[in-house]
Amino acid sequence: MASAPTLEGYLRRRHAEGEVLAWAGAVDWAVGVLETETLHEWASVQSERVDFPGRGRVHAVPAPVSGPERRTHWAVRHYRRGGAMAMHMEDRYMRGGTPRPFREIAAIEASRRRGIRTPAPIAGATYVENVSYRCDLVTEVVPDVRTLADLLHEHDGTRGWLHSMARAGDLIRSLGEAGVYHVDLNARNILMSDDHDEPAWVIDLDRARVLDGASTRAAERMELRLVRSIVKIGTPTGEHLGDRELMKALATRNSEL
C-alpha cells in the first residue's frame, strides 16, 4: 500500500493491521486504540455516542483529547462503498495508491487552507486484508448544524428555504473559486446552522479533487449534482421541484436576501 501523504501537523504510524495517519496531538490516542480494536469499534461502545444515519454508521463521541480546533465531539466513520461496487466489495477497497482515508485527510487540509469550511480531520486508519483493506476516518464535529436536506424540509415554502438554498449556492461558488471539486455534493453533506448569516460547511471529501486553480466548470457540475439530490429528496408535501426553480435559488447570494 502506498505511503500516506506528508501533511504538516500529521504523523503516520504502523499498527498491527495496517497504518494510521493522525493529527500529532491525537496520534498516541489512535495508536493506543488500534492495539486492540478499530477506531470505529472503539466509537461504537462509547456510552455517550450519538449515531448519525448514512452509508456506514457514523458515531459522534466525546473527544478523548483536544483536536486542532478543540471541538468537544468527534465523528467516527467507517467507509462503505456505494453503487454497484457495494454488492461485491461492501466496505473493502483494493490496495494500491493512497489509501482512502489518507486521501480524504489531504483533501480536507488542502480545502481548509483555501478557506473552505469543513471539519478538521483527526485520524484515518486502514486495516489490511490480503489484497484489500477496510478503513475509518475521524473528524471533529461542528456543533449546532443540520443537513441542507433537513433544513429544506423544515423550511419548505418559507423565507428560510430561500436562505438555505442561497447559502448552498454561496458554498458552491466558494468551492469553485478555491478549485475544490466535490464530486458527490448533495443535500446531506452540506451542513448549516440556524443563523441565516453564517456560511455553510461541507463534509465527505473522500472523492474531492483539489485543482490547480478556480474552476467554473467544477462549480457548474457541483450545482447540477446538488439539484439532482434535492429533486430526489423531494418536499414534505410531495410537490415537484423544478430544476429551473432550484437553479435560480442557488444563483441568489445570501447577502442579497
N, C-alpha and C positions, 0 to 999 in steps of 0.2 A: 504494500500500500504506500502511495506517495507520502512524502513528508507534509506535515501541516505547514501552512504559510507562516512566515515570520511577521508577527504583529507586535508593535510597541505595547508593552504592558501585559502581554500574554505569554505564557510558558507552556511548552509541550513536554509531556511526560508519558512514559510507557506504564501500563499496568498489566495485570496477569492475562487479560483477554484482549487487549488492544492498546489504544492510545487515548490520551485526553489533552485537549488544548484548553487552558483555563486562564482567567484573569489572575495576575500574580497574587493578589490578596486572597484568592479562593483556591489556589492550587493545592494547598495542604488539605483543605476540606475535601476536595474532589478525590485526591489520591487515597485519602483515608476511607471514604465511602466505597471506592472501587476495589478495595481489598476484599470485600465480602459480597457486594451486590452492585447492580447497575444504578445509575443516577435516578432513573425513573422508578425502579423498585424502591429505592430509598424514599422518594417523594410519596409513593403510594401508601406508605404506612405511617406517614406523619399525622398525628391526631388532629391538627388544626388545618388540614388541607381543604381546599375548595376545588372541585373538579369543573373544568370547562369542557363543553362539547366540541366536537370537531373530529377530523381524521386523526385517529390516535389520541387517546385521552391526555389532556393537559392538566397537570396538578399545580395549583398555586399554593405555596407553602411559605411559612415564615422564614426569612433569610437567616441562615445559621451564622453567617459572618457579614461584614459590611461589603457591599458591592461598589462598583465605580461611581454610582450616583446615590448610594446609601438608601436605596428603596427598602421598605420593610418586608416585601414579599418577592419571591422568585417564581417564575413559571418554568415547569419542567415538562418537556415534550418528548415523546418517543416518536421517531419518524415512522410513518407508514406510507406506502405507495398509494397513488390514486390511479384511476383509469383502468385500462385493460391489464396493465402490469400488476395491479393489485391481486388479480386472480391467481397469478403464478408466483409472485415474489413476496407478497404481503408486506413484511417490514424488513426485507433483506435487499441489500444493494451490492452490486458486483465490485470487487476490489479493483483498483486501478484509478489513477488520477487522485485529486484531492478529495478526501472523504467529505460527505455531505455536510455534517455539522461544522467542520473547519471552514468549508467554503462559505457557509452562511455567516459565520462569525466575521470572516474577512469582508463580506458584502455589507454587513451591518456597520462595521467600523468605518469602511470607506464611505458609506452613506451618511453616517453621523458627522464625519469630517466635512462633508459637503453641505451640512446644515439640515439634513433630513431628520425629522423627529421619529425615532424608532428606539425601543427599549435597549439598554446596554446589555451586551452578552456577558455571561458569567463563565460558562464552560460548555464544551462539546466533547462527547466521548464515543468511541467506536468499540464494538465487541465482535471480534473476528471469528468467522466460522468457515474454515477451508477457503473457498474462492469468493465468499461473500462476507458481509458484515451487517450488523444492526447498529443503531446509533440513537443517542439522545442529545438534546440541547437544553441549556438552562439560560434564561434571560431574566432581567429584572422586570417586575410588574409595575406598570404605570397605574396609580390608583384613580378611582372615580372616573373611569371611562367605560364606554359601551361601544358595541359594534355599530357601524353605519346601518346595517340591516335592522337592528333593534330600534334605533332612533327613527328610521324612516317609517317603520310600522307604528311606533308610538305617536309620531307627529304627523301621520298621514292627513293630508288636506289642510295643514296649518302652516303658519309662517316658519315654525320650527323645521318643517320638512325642507323649505327653501334654504334655510341656513345650513342644514346638514349637507344638502347637495352642493351648495356653494363652497363649503369648506372642503368637501371631497374634490371639487374642481380645482381649488387652490392647491391641494396636495398634489394632484396630477401635474399641474403646471410646475410646481416646485421640483418634483421628481424629474420631469423632462429637462428643466433648466440645469439641474445638478448632474444630468447624464446618468440617472439611475433608472433602469428599465425593469419594473416589477412585472414579470411575465404573467403572474396569476393574480393580478389586482382584482379584488372582489369586495362585496359589501360586508364580508365577515372579517377581513384583515385590515380594515380601516377603523381606527378607534377614535372616539371623540368624547369630550366632557359635555356637561350640560351648559357650559358657558359658551354662548354663540361666538364670542370674540376670540376664543382660544383655538389655535390651529389644530389640525388632525394629526394623529400618529399612524404609522403603518407598521405591520408586523409580517412575519412569514417571508423572509427574504432569501430562502434557501435556493430559489431559482432565479434570483435577481441578477441582472447583468450591469456591471458598472462600466460605463462607456468612457471614451476619451474626453468627451465634451457634451454640451447640451444637445438634445435631440427632440425636434418637433415630432418626428415620426414615431418615436417611442411614446411620447405623450398621447398621440392620436390612438395608438394601439392600446394603451392602458385605458383610455377613455372608452373605447369600444368594448373592451373586456369588462369594464365595470358596468356599463349599460346592460350588457347581456346578463350579468349577475343580478342586477336589480330587477330586470324584467322577469327572470326566472323565479325570484323570491316572491314577487307579486305584492299585493296590498292586502290589508286585513279584510276588506270588503270583496275582494276578488276582482276589483276593477282593473282593466288592462291599462298599462302604462305604455305610451308610445315612445319609440326611440327618439323622435324629434323633441318631444317634451323633456325627456331626460337630458338630452344633449344641451338644450337651451339652459336648463337649470345648472348643469355643470359649468357652462360657459360664464355664468354670472359670478362675479367676485364677491366674496362675503362682505368686503368693505363697502360694496355698493348697495347692500340691503338696509 
